[in-house]
Amino acid sequence: MKLKPTLALAAALACLPALAQQQGVTRDQILIGTIQDLSGPLAGYGKQARNGMLLRIDELNEQQGTVHGRKLKLVVEDDGYDPKKAVLAAQKLVNQDKVFIMAGHLGTAQNMAAMPVQFEKNVVNFMPITAAREMYEPLNRLKYSFAATYYDQMRLALPRMVKEKNVKKVCTIYQDDDFGIEVERGAEAGLKTIGMEVTEKTTYKRGATDFSSQVAKMKSSGCELVVLGTIIRETIGTIGESRKTGFNPIFLGSSAAYTDLIHKLGGKAMDGLYATMTVQHPYLDEASQPMRFWANKYKTKYNEDPTVFSTYGYIIIDNFIKAAQKAGPNLTTDSFIRTMDSMTFEPDMFGSPKATYSPTKRLGNDLSRLSQIVDGKWKVVNDYMK
């Protein structure tokens, strides 16, 4: 007879919905984690991405209601763009805060360091802000990527530009890490398709500020086009040093260099720079009314102009909301994965191309297009390349 209360309790517990055991999901809240650089060399990017994410969450929570009765809450950790700190941040978010999902983590090496911590606790790495192939390869049920890879961006854009500009000599300068190597490899693969090779390769260590020796090396090689495996200050430093020495090749960067900070910090010398991109920069006077409205709403909320990284953050949370809504009221990691594996995201107001996912396709699309800095603003110069 003493067993009856215990059996009754066990039966009651067995009848509770699955969500009771799902980390990061309660009856009225979904906990989303993100790791950004808020204090290191990419703090500008990290703060913008965080603000974009918060803007979309605020829209949902304050204006549009809930995801099946649940509000969203964002928990943000700063890794200072340091892989070791990214591990600590992931441990806190996954084990202490117990987030449901990791969304929009910034940085290639940082994601590589943090993902094992997440995967051990069955936490999805959702649309990290990096275009590295490792964000969806090798195939893992907990990986979803949204950005055309640096490799594919260069592989497709470079041969097209070489042909259009009748370029005979191509050089590469790239950051000596996972990110830079991906850009360089994409450049080599693209040139191979048109029977060319890189004339000169030169590298720099993360955090470098002097690029005089690299520029001198490329100049002496007679390079007509330079592929930039660079981010913000390295892009500005390389181009600035080149202009100063009278070296004026065509400069082609990846989406990592597609930011308003390049022309804001680098000034007139940055005019002419090309960069691959997947989402359009949201200027306050943008011709598109929806983009202009969004940009001004962002400016009103944060008292600063939005950037392409603001849109990344916004889009990532918007995509999460769409998938979580479709997954239904009993949200679990398994139900979210099943839903994502049949999701199609249509082109949005920022110019993103259509993206589709499946159990074996964890990169939404591999498309990018070119923009160029003209009179201090990014201008789209061609459509998506296939």
Secondary structure, DSSP 8 states (H G I E B T S, - for coil): -THHHHHHHHHHHHHS-GGGGSTTB-SSEEEEEEEE-SSSTTHHHHHHHHHHHHHHHHHIIIII--BTTBEEEEEEEE-TT-HHHHHHHHHIIIIII--SEEE--B-HHHHHHHHHHHHHTT-EEES-B---GGGT-S--TTEEB-S--HHHHHHHHHHHHHHHHT---EEEEEESSHHHHHHHHHHHHHHHTTT---SEEEEE-TT----HHHHHHHHHTT-SEEEEE--SHHHHHHHHHHHHTT---EEEE-GGG-SHHHHHHHGGGGTT-EEEESS----TT-SSHHHHHHHHHHHHHHSS---HHHHHHHHHHHHHHHHHHHH-SS--HHHHHHHHTT-EE---TT----EE-BTTB-BS---BEEEEEETTEEEE-S--B-
